[in-house]
Amino acid sequence: AMAAERGLAMATCTAPVNIAVIKYWGKRDTDLILPINSSLSVTLHQDQLKTTTTAAASRDFTEDRLWLNGKEADVGHPRVQACLREVRRLARKRRGGGEDAAALSLSYKIHIASENDFPTAAGLASSAAGYACLVSALARLYGLEEELSEVARRGSGSACRSMFGGFVQWQRGERPDGTDSLALQVAPETHWPELRVLVLVVSGEKKPVGSTAGMQTSVETSPLLKHRAEVVVPERLAQMMQHIQDRDFEGFGQLAMRDSNQFHATCLDTFPPIFYLTDVSRHIIALAHRYNAHHGHTKVAYTFDAGPNAVIFALADTVAEFVEVLRRCFPPATNGDQFVRGLPVGSAALSPELAAAVVTEP
Amino acid sequence: AMAAERGLAMATCTAPVNIAVIKYWGKRDTDLILPINSSLSVTLHQDQLKTTTTAAASRDFTEDRLWLNGKEADVGHPRVQACLREVRRLARKRRGGGEDAAALSLSYKIHIASENDFPTAAGLASSAAGYACLVSALARLYGLEEELSEVARRGSGSACRSMFGGFVQWQRGERPDGTDSLALQVAPETHWPELRVLVLVVSGEKKPVGSTAGMQTSVETSPLLKHRAEVVVPERLAQMMQHIQDRDFEGFGQLAMRDSNQFHATCLDTFPPIFYLTDVSRHIIALAHRYNAHHGHTKVAYTFDAGPNAVIFALADTVAEFVEVLRRCFPPATNGDQFVRGLPVGSAALSPELAAAVVTEP
């Protein structure tokens, strides 16, 4: 308020990355960003991966401007504009048309700076955290308190899921105007505290085909995607909610792996085909299956978004052993001490049987 | 006949490889080898890739024996036994129960030797040519003249398609006993003499998951395969027959690529997922799309069976240029003069525009 009185206001927010376990791929409305199927994700802790965005408004600013990771970017991007327009529209509505002299003027230009602490556009859902963060920062700037997943969705579909922690469903919705295509928290993070997420960065490079273009080509050309959206996902969504409800890692992990594979299958069924998985991704998949087979049940589950990087779900008691398996299969070379970041991982010795059954040539 | 009188008879046959453009993947009856969908293939000339099988019967042989590529193999394999049993049953039926003294005794033991002039079990349909050849050699040995695709099918499903040249449909059939699950020639090879096939051997290694086990796992676990078999393939089969009828390479090539991709998509939708394509396969796919994009229409079409090796369809006037593109993208190293085998390929210079647009780092 002090700042606003002097004609300057600032707000800073952070937003988390979310990892879909029932995948979103394909829009039924590309302008409003309405999906062809519902999806379900796990929101990661912000301690490790997050976006931080600061939005400032001032009567002294002469134009809207945007910086991403320290580099100026195009504030005129239609999706950034859609978020700005929607937040301002809601702010205007809230003030009921009457101009509150003390409130921040909606006509002030804004400056926005956003930073990720992880590689951008490498299939790590950076746009989800980015747009969720943008919308949250703008909402705070303008003093909005309502649920804004519908606005975040206009930036990037999966951004709506990053507006909540824990387990989040983005429901497809039925209305053509998208007002029922919202994120809903299925369970808070406290519901399943033992669940851990490992992000295996195979490559920090930009992906060859962006999600927006890729999913549109898939919608237009893949007969399997249509069947997945209409028939397979509704069944899987109900199953996944039940597995989360029951904290059933066997069911959760199996279905997460199947759904990741099916998403990549529809990319391959796209024409021309889209490949996000590389030979390294495939080695991680095979490793996870060998590891689970050795233990006789599902101890780790992989999922891959639109890129080669693996996300591994496991329960807390499995992490140290599986990280040791990863170290043995993919020995750190030059980047030794950078191999593991994040929460401290205990050390674990592998039994000779486990090593023999699971570890292959680096 | 001379040999038969002395108690020894021999017959030698060759059989061709066939390459499916509408793929077979999945059985509805694993014993009778009845497929979940019809398929359609192009039979290759035998000048380049073939199997040669000699079958001999003698009263002096004390047991049935089998050699594959010079190494003795298990003649008791259920599929070899199924072919032997069916051929003998037909021979017995033909003789009407009455034993012809001059005819080769059906009770003689047989020796069979089979050779491929290409890598076995590397996704080059070696079992198709192998079982087609086995059945043909046995039929000649026993003097059978009828159409035997139904018997070849009992050895390996796709073997029934290698019983004909040109363009061949293996119709799914409806009967539980499989008597209508037969191969039919759609058009003879003379119908489209300009069509050429290039086999790009990415790896001669054995595939990690055999077709028989792989397709069974797919039938049990892939929801997308079920949809493909029931809904997608019937439409595509009719389209492909029309493209062949019209000698429409654009339509033929596009659909062949889409169907290859969809088959591999269903492998990825299998649980645990099956990967036959490698990073090298993917580079060939991307190269084909760049090459076609440069020319503005479909000049080459890829298809991949259950392995990383690519089969490329092209019309005769495209082969020299595309082979030159391949030479530039995958320069022959140690195996220089073995790089191209088969029909003579003329030399072609690449235009700078083509080279710039299509050739990437080796």
Interface residues (C-beta under 8 A of the other chain):
Chain A: T221 P223 L224 H227 R228 V231 V232 Q254 M257 R258 N261 Q262 H264 A265 T266 L268 D269 T270 F271 P272 P273 F275 T278 D279 R282 I285 H289
Chain B: T221 P223 L224 H227 R228 V231 V232 Q254 M257 R258 N261 Q262 H264 A265 T266 L268 D269 T270 F271 P272 P273 F275 T278 D279 R282 I285 H289
